């Protein structure tokens, strides 16, 4: 009986060998092509940031490079995603936008703010934004989407050494700090979360959508490749463009649950670990 089984196995051995070789080649090509995409996009990121005065000063505060292939950067949108409503529009009805959001991005990271092509963002602006945003939350004009679950997931991601960033089109920088405080983060935690806002250089209809925000978040967190990034956003155009650039997209729709984000990250990490162990890449 054993000899029969061995004979059958020997007959199928060439088939298995060829199949595993094909799988290895296919997977390797995918990784290589994605790596090339990541490299070329990093180059374009340098071109973008070189055109934005002062960004290099913030880049000096970036965290150590995350070369681990299973480290994921999760970029969270704000309006319609973390909050149900549109915070930017609600704030713009109460006072003018203190940041010109059609000439490039603004960034808050490590307690520093970088603005591009803007008038001075004064202390009174900051005070007004914080007060108005706090009032919107207190009056329940702004409401968080399942905040306990979101806080739990972000805490878990950070504990697993993944990266978090906020990517928004908002023109009110310090409103995002209020939002993060409402989620239960302290000031030390908030200062280590890159907050990237404003419209991209091409304006509100820029076909790159959130990619400039994502590239800046990658730079600040040391993530090298787009396929290590997850974008969580309610805008289908933003998700579509992100996916075209090898970014994992999680669309926030009416049936959305934060568990989708957790599952996407777990699926990515587990699948990469499996491919590395089985295929040796």
N, C-alpha and C positions, 0 to 999 in steps of 0.2 A: 504493500500500500504506500509506504513512504517513498519507494522508488518511483511510483507513478506520479506522486505529488511533485517530487523533485524534477521529473521529466517535464511536467506541465509548466512548472515555474521557469525552467530553462528555456522553454519555447517562448514564453512571454517576456523574458528578460530584455531582449533587444527592443521590444516595444516600449517598455517602461523607461529604458535608458534614453531612447529618442524623445519620449514625452517630457522627461525631466529636463533634458537639454533644451528643448523648445521653450519650456516654461522659464528656464533660467535666462535664455537669450531675450525672451519677450519682456520679462521683468527688468532685466538689466538695461534694456533700451529705454524703458519707461523712466527709470531712475536717471539715466544719462540725459535724456531729452528734457526732463524736468529740471535737472541740475543746470543744463545749459540755459533754460528759460530763466532760472533763478539768477544765474550769473549775468545774463544780458540785462535783466531787469534791475539788478543792483547797479549796473553801469548807468542805466538811464536814471536811476534814483540819484546818483552822484551828479548827473547833469542837471536834474531838477533842483537839488538842494544848492548847487553852486550858484544858481540864479536867485536864490533867496538869501538876502543879506542876514548874517548873524546865526544861521542855523548851525554852523560849525561849532559855535560856542555851546549849544545844547548837546550836540553830538559827543562832546568831550565828557558828558556826564552819563553816557550810556552804560548799561550793565555789561558784565563780562560776556563775551560772545558765546552763544548757546549752540555749540557745534553738534551736540547730541541730536541724532536724527529723529528721536522720538519726543523732543521738546516742541510743544505746540504753542503758538501765539493765538489767542482768541481776541478778536476785535469786536467790541460791542458798539452798535449804533445807540442813539439815545431816543430821539423823537419817534414815537410809534413802536419802539422796541423795549428799552428799559422802562420808559413811561408810556402809558396808553395815549396820551395827548401829544400835541406839538408844542413843546416848551418854547422854542425859538419864536414861534408866531405869537404865543401868549405874551411873551416879554416884549416883543416889538410893538405891541399895541399900547404898552405902558410908557415906554421911552425909547429914544432912538438907539440904534445899534452902535456901540462904542468902538467896534472893530470893523474895518472895511473887509468884507468877506468875499470880495470878487477879485482880489489881487494876490491870492496865495493863502497859505495856511497859518494858523496860530498854534502854538504848542505850549502846554504846561507840563513840566517834568522836573522833579527834584527841587521843588519850590521856586523854579524860575519860569518866566513866561517869555516867549519869543513871538513878536508880532511882525508882520511883513507889510510894508507900505501903508502904515496906519499912523494916525495922530497918536499922541501920548495916551496910553491907557492909564488914567489917573486913579488915585485912591478913592475919589468920590464915585467913579464909575464902578469900581469893585464893590464898594459899600452898597450902592443902589442895586446892583445885580443880586448880591447876596440877600438883601432884604426883600426884594420883589419876588425872588424865587422861593424864599422861605414862606412868604405870604401865600403864594400859589399852592404850595403843599399844605399849609395849614387850613386853607379854604377848600381843599380837595379839588381845586381846579387842575392840579397835577397829581396823578396817582401812579404809584410804582406797580409794575407787572409782577405779581407773585414775589414780593421782595425777599421773603424768608428762603424760598427755594433758590432764588438767584444768588443770595449771599452764601448759602451753603455750597453751591456749585463753584462760585469764585474762590471761596476758602479752600475747597478741595483741589481745584486746579493749581492754586498757588502752593499748597502743601506738597503737591506732586512735582513742583519745580517748573510748571508751565508758566506762560507769560500772559498778561492781561493788558489790554489797551482800550481806550475809548476813542471811537472815530465818528465824528459828527459834523454836520454842516452848520451847526449853530454858530452865531456871532456873539454869544455871551459866555466868555470863557469860564468865569467863576460860578456860573449857574451849575456847571457839572460837578464842581466840588460840593455844592450843597446837596445835590442828588446822591453822591457817594456817601456823604455823611448820613443822609436819611436811610441809606442801605445798612448803616452800622459800621462803616469803616472809620478808623481814627486818622488823625492828620499824618502820622508817620506812614500808615499804609497808603493813603491817598497820594502822598508825594512821590511814591515809587510806581504809580500807575500813569503811564504816558496818556495825556489827553490831547488829542489832535482835532482841531476844528476849523471851520471856515470852508468856503467853496474852493475847489481846485483852481489852478491858474486860468483855466478856460472858462470859469464862471459856473453858474448853476447847471448849464446844459453841456458841460464838458463831458465828452464820451468816455473819458477815463473814470468818471464817477468817483468811487472811493479809493481808487488805486494809489493816488498820491498820499492819502492818509495812511493806507496800509503800508506803503513803502517807508514812510517816516516812522511808523510804529515798529517795523522790522529793524530799522537802523538803530533805534533807541533801545531795543530789547536784545539785539544781537542775533536775530533770527536770519538765517542766510537764504532760505529758499521759500518761494511762494507756497509750495505744497505742504509746508509746515504751519500754514496760517488758516484760521477759521474766521470767516466774517459772519456775524449775526446781525441781520438787517431786515427791516420791513419793506424796503424798496426792491422790487424785482429787477429793475435795471442795475442797481448796485450789485445784486447777487449774480446776475447774468455776466456782467463784465468781470467780476471777481473769478467766476468759474472759468471764463475764457483765459484767464491768467494763472490757472492751476491752483487758485485759492479754493478751499472748501467753503461752500456757501450754505448757510442755514437760514431759510426764509421764515420770517415771523408773520404768520397769518392768523386767521381767527381761531384756529384750533391749536395754536402754538403752545408748547410747554418747554420750560427750561431744560427738561430732561433730554430733549433733542440735542442740545449742545453737549451735554455730558456724554451721550451715546456716540455722537460723532467723534469726539476726542478719543474716547475709549476704543472705538472701532479703528480709528487711524493708528493709534499706538499698538494695539494688538495685532493688526494686519501687518504692520511693518516689522514687529518682532517675529512674527511667524515667517515672513519672507526671508528675513535675515538668517534665522536658524535653519530653515529647511533648504533654502536655495544658496546660502553662503554668500550673499551680496552685502 
